Amino acid sequence: MYRRSLLIVPILLAGCGEAELGSETGLENETENQQVISEELAPPSESGILKVATRNGSTTYYLDRHENPIGPEHALISDYAAARGWQVEWTMLDSTSDVLDALAAGNTHLAAAGLTHLPSRDEQFTRGPAHTEITEQLVCHRDARPLPRKPDAIPGTGIVITADSSYAETLRRLNEQYPGIEFTEDAERTTEILLSEVAERDIECTVADSNIVQVMRRHFPHLEVAMPLTEGRNLGWYLPAGADELASDAREWMNSKEGDEAIGEMEHRYYAYIGEFDFVDLRALNRRIDERLPKFIDKFEEAEAKTGMPADLLAALAYQESHWDPAAKSPTGVRGIMMLTQRTAESLGVTNRLDPIAAIDGGARYLADRHRRLPETIPEPDRTFLALASYNIGRGHLLDARQLARELGKNPDSWEDMVQVLPLKADKRYYPSTRYGYARGYEPVHYVQRIRNYRDVIRPAFE
């Protein structure tokens, strides 16, 4: 059976191959149903430890701005282990191929890395439960008209895809039916990076899993799904060959009421809200300047007097976070006009995040702290832009990016240079060498850009 779908899309083609960022290289020679579980790997029912292989990614496992591990796979594995009274020992690997190698070696109990359930993988490993349905999608820039809406329109389209992924197989099979389809495989850039380059119109189109596209479109609204290339297929867990008992237990949990609730919570937290993302609408902003901002102008000005953070900047930040809605709440638990997490609010002494007076004061002090912790030698407005990025992505990830900038010969004090470096925190060529690992580094770039745009529009209200 397959789990509920994250996206409802029309199915145009029957596809094949995985919908994941990886390959099956090196798996063909494994013996079918071969017992490969390491004799030294005690079952979690005995050791109390569940060893899990995964990879950094926005749809798998990553650290948030407070350096806490989160992600769809992290959430499900944590719930499963908690239900069994086990601890989780995570092994972070660079790619899907490395995850599959760990399974083949038999030195991990389970792989949870956004793996697509495929017949070829079923021959090599023990299939675990499925939790998400996806499709592969052809994604282009919305202004690149006319977009290829049918398979026979794909020939002549410039397509760049992640190397060693199922996308190449899908496109090759399509080419058998519609000759002339060409594409380039890129071994260095991830699907997320390729999508961001489509948004910047550096490349024409790429292919990606629907759940990755869903996450990325929130940050790059100019991405448009030209067409789905495959029918629905399942993402789920895999175990080493012969691990039938643990696989059965995992399936039992996933198909239970408790497991179904865990999947629902995961979808709500990481995917459900994305469809509600509002593209920047100047008319809406101007309307809210008249209707909502007057209630809070004095509070932003008081916060400026206390912290030194400009009132119009704080107002733009608050608009980005909540559209000036004191009762705003996200599925991830941040709340209020400044969208503070519970942990951040407690550290600031804010007992009620829905109180706009307390929340504005707390958010201003938090931004001022991000600003104060940066070197005084950084010129303005770069220091403020970096402080906003820290507010968004977390200080640890910003420090990683600044160090990466130095290593790449960029200026870590220049926002212009950091705009180029921050997205590399999502690039597998770079983030494995950083202290805090993967982060959606493109987020703070667009976060700061939107706040700057909002501030330009809001500023006259404070003059």
C-alpha positions as CSV (number, residue, x, y, z in Angstrom):
1,M,0.0,0.0,0.0
2,Y,1.1,3.6,-0.2
3,R,0.6,6.5,2.1
4,R,-1.3,9.7,1.5
5,S,-0.1,12.0,-1.2
6,L,1.5,15.4,-0.5
7,L,0.5,16.8,-3.8
8,I,-2.5,16.1,-6.1
9,V,-1.3,16.3,-9.6
10,P,-2.7,15.0,-12.9
11,I,-0.7,11.9,-14.1
12,L,0.4,12.3,-17.7
13,L,2.9,9.6,-18.0
14,A,3.9,6.3,-16.4
15,G,7.4,6.6,-15.2
16,C,10.1,4.4,-13.7
17,G,13.2,4.8,-11.6
18,E,13.7,6.4,-8.3
19,A,12.5,9.9,-7.4
20,E,15.4,10.5,-5.1
21,L,18.8,12.2,-5.3
22,G,21.1,9.2,-5.7
23,S,21.9,6.2,-7.7
24,E,21.8,2.4,-7.6
25,T,25.4,2.2,-8.7
26,G,27.2,-0.8,-7.3
27,L,24.0,-2.7,-6.3
28,E,23.5,-4.9,-9.3
29,N,26.0,-7.5,-8.1
30,E,24.4,-8.1,-4.7
31,T,22.9,-11.5,-4.3
32,E,19.1,-11.5,-4.0
33,N,17.9,-11.7,-0.4
34,Q,21.5,-12.2,0.7
35,Q,21.9,-12.0,4.5
36,V,24.2,-8.9,4.9
37,I,23.4,-7.8,8.5
38,S,26.6,-7.4,10.4
39,E,27.0,-10.0,13.2
40,E,28.3,-7.1,15.4
41,L,25.1,-5.1,14.9
42,A,22.8,-6.1,17.8
43,P,19.1,-5.6,17.1
44,P,17.6,-2.5,18.8
45,S,15.3,-4.8,20.8
46,E,18.4,-6.0,22.6
47,S,20.7,-2.9,22.6
48,G,18.0,-0.2,22.9
49,I,19.7,1.7,20.1
50,L,18.3,2.1,16.6
51,K,21.1,2.9,14.1
52,V,19.8,5.0,11.2
53,A,21.6,6.1,8.1
54,T,20.4,9.4,6.5
55,R,21.6,12.4,4.5
56,N,21.3,16.2,5.0
57,G,18.4,17.7,3.1
58,S,15.3,19.8,3.5
59,T,13.0,16.7,3.0
60,T,15.1,14.4,5.3
61,Y,17.2,15.7,8.2
62,Y,18.9,19.1,8.9
63,L,19.6,21.5,11.8
64,D,17.3,24.5,12.4
65,R,18.4,28.0,13.3
66,H,18.7,26.9,16.9
67,E,20.9,23.9,15.9
68,N,18.2,21.4,16.7
69,P,17.9,18.4,14.3
70,I,14.6,18.5,12.4
71,G,13.2,17.2,9.1
72,P,10.5,14.8,7.9
73,E,12.6,11.7,8.2
74,H,14.0,12.8,11.6
75,A,10.4,13.3,12.9
76,L,9.2,9.9,11.8
77,I,12.2,8.0,13.0
78,S,12.2,9.8,16.4
79,D,8.5,8.9,16.9
80,Y,9.1,5.3,15.9
81,A,12.0,4.9,18.3
82,A,10.2,6.6,21.1
83,A,7.3,4.2,20.7
84,R,9.6,1.3,21.1
85,G,11.7,2.9,23.9
86,W,14.9,3.1,21.8
87,Q,17.5,5.8,21.4
88,V,18.5,6.8,17.8
89,E,22.1,6.8,16.6
90,W,22.2,8.8,13.4
91,T,24.8,8.4,10.7
92,M,25.0,11.4,8.4
93,L,26.1,10.5,4.9
94,D,26.7,12.7,1.8
95,S,24.4,11.1,-0.7
96,T,21.8,8.5,-1.4
97,S,24.4,6.3,-2.9
98,D,26.4,6.4,0.4
99,V,23.2,5.5,2.3
100,L,22.6,2.5,0.1
101,D,26.3,1.4,0.5
102,A,25.7,1.5,4.3
103,L,22.7,-0.8,3.9
104,A,24.7,-3.1,1.6
105,A,27.5,-3.3,4.2
106,G,24.9,-4.2,6.9
107,N,26.3,-1.8,9.4
108,T,23.0,0.2,10.0
109,H,19.6,-1.0,11.1
110,L,17.6,1.2,8.8
111,A,18.0,3.8,6.1
112,A,15.6,6.9,6.3
113,A,16.8,9.2,3.5
114,G,13.8,9.9,1.3
115,L,14.4,6.7,-0.6
116,T,12.0,5.7,-3.3
117,H,10.6,2.2,-3.1
118,L,11.7,0.4,-6.3
119,P,11.6,-3.2,-7.5
120,S,15.4,-3.1,-8.1
121,R,16.0,-2.0,-4.5
122,D,13.6,-4.6,-3.2
123,E,15.9,-7.3,-4.8
124,Q,18.8,-6.0,-2.8
125,F,17.3,-4.9,0.5
126,T,14.4,-5.4,2.8
127,R,11.6,-3.0,2.1
128,G,10.4,-1.0,5.1
129,P,7.2,1.0,5.4
130,A,6.2,3.8,3.0
131,H,5.3,7.2,4.3
132,T,5.0,9.7,1.4
133,E,4.0,9.7,-2.3
134,I,5.7,11.8,-4.8
135,T,6.1,12.3,-8.6
136,E,9.0,13.5,-10.7
137,Q,8.3,16.9,-12.2
138,L,9.8,19.0,-14.9
139,V,10.4,22.5,-13.4
140,C,11.1,25.7,-15.4
141,H,10.9,29.4,-14.8
142,R,7.4,30.7,-15.0
143,D,8.3,33.5,-17.4
144,A,10.0,31.1,-19.9
145,R,7.1,30.9,-22.2
146,P,5.9,28.8,-23.8
147,L,6.6,26.0,-21.2
148,P,6.7,22.4,-22.4
149,R,3.3,21.1,-21.2
150,K,3.3,17.8,-23.0
151,P,6.1,15.2,-23.6
152,D,6.3,15.9,-27.3
153,A,7.2,19.6,-26.5
154,I,10.2,18.6,-24.4
155,P,12.7,18.2,-27.2
156,G,14.7,21.4,-27.5
157,T,14.3,22.3,-23.8
158,G,17.5,22.8,-21.9
159,I,17.5,20.5,-18.9
160,V,20.1,20.0,-16.3
161,I,19.6,17.3,-13.6
162,T,21.4,15.8,-10.7
163,A,23.8,13.1,-11.9
164,D,23.2,9.4,-11.0
165,S,19.5,10.0,-10.2
166,S,16.4,8.3,-11.6
167,Y,15.7,11.5,-13.5
168,A,18.2,10.4,-16.2
169,E,16.4,7.1,-16.6
170,T,13.1,8.8,-16.8
171,L,14.2,11.2,-19.5
172,R,16.0,8.4,-21.5
173,R,12.8,6.4,-21.5
174,L,10.8,9.4,-22.5
175,N,13.3,10.0,-25.3
176,E,12.5,6.5,-26.7
177,Q,8.9,7.7,-27.2
178,Y,9.7,11.3,-28.1
179,P,13.1,11.5,-29.8
180,G,15.1,14.7,-29.4
181,I,15.0,15.0,-25.6
182,E,18.4,16.0,-24.3
183,F,19.8,16.8,-20.9
184,T,23.0,17.4,-18.9
185,E,23.9,15.5,-15.7
186,D,25.6,17.5,-13.1
187,A,27.7,15.6,-10.5
188,E,28.3,18.7,-8.3
189,R,25.0,20.4,-7.8
190,T,22.1,19.0,-5.8
191,T,18.5,19.2,-7.0
192,E,17.8,22.1,-4.6
193,I,20.7,24.1,-6.1
194,L,19.6,23.3,-9.6
195,L,16.1,24.5,-8.7
196,S,17.5,27.8,-7.3
197,E,19.4,28.3,-10.6
198,V,16.2,27.7,-12.6
199,A,14.6,30.5,-10.5
200,E,17.6,32.8,-11.3
201,R,17.3,31.8,-15.0
202,D,20.8,30.5,-15.0
203,I,19.5,27.2,-16.4
204,E,16.3,26.6,-18.3
205,C,14.7,23.6,-16.6
206,T,15.5,20.7,-14.2
207,V,13.7,17.6,-12.8
208,A,12.9,17.2,-9.2
209,D,10.7,15.2,-6.7
210,S,7.4,16.9,-6.0
211,N,8.0,17.2,-2.3
212,I,11.3,19.0,-2.9
213,V,9.6,21.3,-5.4
214,Q,6.9,22.0,-2.9
215,V,9.4,23.2,-0.3
216,M,11.5,25.2,-2.8
217,R,8.6,27.0,-4.5
218,R,7.9,28.7,-1.1
219,H,11.3,30.4,-1.4
220,F,11.5,30.7,-5.2
221,P,7.9,31.5,-6.4
222,H,9.0,31.9,-10.0
223,L,9.5,28.1,-10.2
224,E,6.7,26.5,-12.1
225,V,5.9,22.8,-12.7
226,A,5.7,22.5,-16.4
227,M,4.5,18.9,-16.2
228,P,4.7,15.7,-14.1
229,L,7.0,13.1,-15.7
230,T,6.0,10.0,-13.6
231,E,3.0,8.7,-11.8
232,G,3.0,8.5,-8.1
233,R,5.5,6.4,-6.2
234,N,6.4,5.9,-2.6
235,L,9.2,7.2,-0.4
236,G,9.9,5.1,2.6
237,W,12.5,3.2,4.6
238,Y,14.8,0.3,3.7
239,L,16.7,-2.2,5.8
240,P,19.6,-4.6,5.1
241,A,18.7,-7.8,3.4
242,G,17.4,-10.3,5.9
243,A,16.2,-7.8,8.4
244,D,12.6,-9.1,8.1
245,E,11.7,-8.9,11.8
246,L,12.6,-5.2,12.2
247,A,11.1,-4.4,8.9
248,S,7.8,-6.1,10.0
249,D,7.9,-4.2,13.3
250,A,8.5,-0.8,11.5
251,R,5.6,-1.5,9.1
252,E,3.3,-2.5,12.0
253,W,4.1,0.8,13.7
254,M,3.8,2.9,10.6
255,N,0.4,1.4,9.7
256,S,-0.9,1.8,13.3
257,K,-3.0,4.7,14.5
258,E,0.1,6.0,16.3
259,G,2.1,5.8,13.0
260,D,-0.6,7.4,11.0
261,E,-0.8,10.3,13.4
262,A,3.0,10.7,13.2
263,I,2.8,10.9,9.4
264,G,0.0,13.5,9.7
265,E,2.0,15.6,12.1
266,M,5.1,15.4,9.8
267,E,3.0,16.4,6.8
268,H,1.4,19.3,8.7
269,R,4.7,20.6,10.0
270,Y,6.8,20.3,6.9
271,Y,4.5,20.5,3.9
272,A,0.8,21.4,4.5
273,Y,1.4,25.1,5.1
274,I,3.5,25.6,2.0
275,G,0.6,25.8,-0.3
276,E,-0.6,28.8,1.6
277,F,2.5,30.8,0.8
278,D,1.6,34.3,-0.3
279,F,3.6,35.8,-3.2
280,V,4.6,39.4,-2.3
281,D,1.5,41.5,-3.0
282,L,2.2,45.2,-2.8
283,R,-1.5,46.0,-2.8
284,A,-2.0,43.8,0.3
285,L,1.0,45.4,2.0
286,N,-0.3,48.9,1.4
287,R,-3.7,47.9,2.7
288,R,-2.2,46.5,5.8
289,I,-0.1,49.6,6.3
290,D,-3.4,51.5,6.6
291,E,-5.4,48.9,8.5
292,R,-2.9,47.1,10.8
293,L,0.3,49.1,11.2
294,P,-1.2,52.1,13.1
295,K,-1.9,49.8,16.0
296,F,1.8,48.9,16.5
297,I,3.8,52.0,15.3
298,D,4.3,53.2,18.8
299,K,5.4,49.8,20.0
300,F,8.0,49.6,17.2
301,E,9.3,53.0,18.1
302,E,9.5,52.1,21.8
303,A,11.5,49.0,20.8
304,E,13.9,51.2,18.8
305,A,14.4,53.5,21.7
306,K,15.3,50.5,23.9
307,T,17.4,48.4,21.5
308,G,18.7,50.8,18.8
309,M,17.1,48.7,16.1
310,P,15.3,51.0,13.6
311,A,11.5,51.0,14.1
312,D,10.8,50.7,10.3
313,L,13.2,47.7,10.1
314,L,11.4,46.0,13.0
315,A,8.1,46.7,11.3
316,A,9.3,45.2,8.1
317,L,10.7,42.2,10.0
318,A,7.3,41.7,11.8
319,Y,5.5,42.0,8.4
320,Q,7.7,39.3,7.0
321,E,7.1,37.1,10.0
322,S,3.3,37.5,10.5
323,H,1.9,40.2,8.3
324,W,1.4,42.1,11.6
325,D,-1.0,39.5,13.0
326,P,-0.5,39.1,16.8
327,A,-2.3,35.7,16.8
328,A,-0.2,34.3,14.0
329,K,0.9,30.7,14.4
330,S,2.9,28.3,12.2
331,P,2.8,24.5,12.1
332,T,6.3,24.5,13.5
333,G,5.3,26.2,16.7
334,V,6.5,29.8,16.2
335,R,3.8,32.3,17.3
336,G,2.9,35.9,17.5
337,I,3.6,39.1,15.6
338,M,7.4,38.4,15.7
339,M,6.9,34.6,15.3
340,L,9.1,33.6,18.2
341,T,9.8,30.0,19.1
342,Q,8.9,28.9,22.6
343,R,12.6,28.5,23.4
344,T,13.6,31.9,22.2
345,A,10.6,33.5,24.0
346,E,11.7,31.9,27.3
347,S,15.3,33.1,26.8
348,L,14.0,36.6,26.4
349,G,11.5,36.5,29.3
350,V,8.5,36.7,27.0
351,T,5.8,34.7,28.8
352,N,3.0,35.3,26.3
353,R,4.1,35.3,22.6
354,L,0.6,36.4,21.6
355,D,0.9,39.7,23.4
356,P,2.2,42.1,20.7
357,I,3.8,44.5,23.1
358,A,5.9,41.8,24.8
359,A,6.5,40.0,21.4
360,I,7.8,43.2,19.6
361,D,10.0,44.0,22.6
362,G,11.3,40.5,22.7
363,G,11.9,40.2,18.9
364,A,13.7,43.6,18.9
365,R,16.0,42.5,21.7
366,Y,16.7,39.2,19.9
367,L,17.6,41.0,16.7
368,A,19.7,43.4,18.6
369,D,21.5,40.4,20.2
370,R,22.2,38.9,16.7
371,H,23.5,42.3,15.7
372,R,25.7,42.8,18.8
373,R,27.3,39.4,18.4
374,L,28.7,40.3,15.0
375,P,32.0,42.2,14.8
376,E,31.7,45.9,15.1
377,T,34.1,46.3,12.1
378,I,31.4,45.1,9.7
379,P,30.0,48.2,8.0
380,E,26.3,49.1,7.7
381,P,24.0,48.1,6.2
382,D,25.9,44.8,5.8
383,R,25.9,44.2,9.6
384,T,22.2,44.6,9.8
385,F,21.6,42.3,6.9
386,L,23.8,39.7,8.5
387,A,21.9,40.1,11.8
388,L,18.6,39.5,9.9
389,A,20.1,36.4,8.3
390,S,21.1,35.2,11.8
391,Y,17.6,35.8,13.1
392,N,16.3,33.6,10.3
393,I,18.8,30.8,9.9
394,G,20.5,30.8,13.3
395,R,23.8,32.1,14.5
396,G,25.6,28.7,14.1
397,H,24.7,28.4,10.4
398,L,25.7,32.1,9.8
399,L,29.1,31.5,11.4
400,D,29.5,28.5,9.1
401,A,28.8,30.5,6.1
402,R,31.2,33.3,7.1
403,Q,34.0,30.8,7.6
404,L,33.1,29.2,4.2
405,A,33.3,32.7,2.7
406,R,36.9,33.1,4.0
407,E,37.8,29.7,2.6
408,L,36.4,30.7,-0.8
409,G,38.2,34.0,-0.9
410,K,35.0,35.9,-0.3
411,N,34.5,38.7,2.2
412,P,32.4,37.5,5.1
413,D,31.6,41.1,6.1
414,S,30.1,41.8,2.7
415,W,26.4,41.0,2.3
416,E,26.9,41.0,-1.5
417,D,29.4,38.2,-1.1
418,M,27.4,36.4,1.5
419,V,24.4,36.3,-0.8
420,Q,26.6,34.0,-3.0
421,V,27.9,31.9,-0.1
422,L,24.9,31.3,2.1
423,P,23.1,29.1,-0.4
424,L,26.2,26.8,-0.4
425,K,25.0,25.6,3.0
426,A,22.5,23.5,1.0
427,D,25.2,22.3,-1.5
428,K,26.7,18.9,-0.8
429,R,30.0,20.1,-2.1
430,Y,30.3,22.4,0.9
431,Y,28.0,21.8,3.8
432,P,29.7,18.5,4.9
433,S,32.8,20.4,5.9
434,T,30.9,22.9,8.0
435,R,30.3,22.5,11.8
436,Y,26.5,22.6,11.7
437,G,26.0,20.8,8.4
438,Y,23.1,21.3,6.0
439,A,20.9,24.4,6.1
440,R,18.5,25.9,3.7
441,G,20.9,28.7,3.0
442,Y,18.8,30.2,0.2
443,E,16.2,31.1,2.8
444,P,18.0,34.0,4.6
445,V,19.0,35.5,1.2
446,H,15.4,35.9,0.2
447,Y,14.3,36.6,3.7
448,V,16.6,39.7,3.8
449,Q,15.6,40.7,0.3
450,R,11.9,40.7,1.2
451,I,12.5,42.6,4.4
452,R,14.4,45.3,2.5
453,N,11.6,45.6,0.0
454,Y,9.0,45.8,2.7
455,R,11.0,48.4,4.5
456,D,11.2,50.7,1.5
457,V,7.4,50.6,1.3
458,I,6.8,50.9,5.1
459,R,9.4,53.7,5.8
460,P,7.1,56.7,4.9
461,A,4.7,55.6,7.7
462,F,7.5,56.3,10.2
463,E,8.6,59.7,8.8
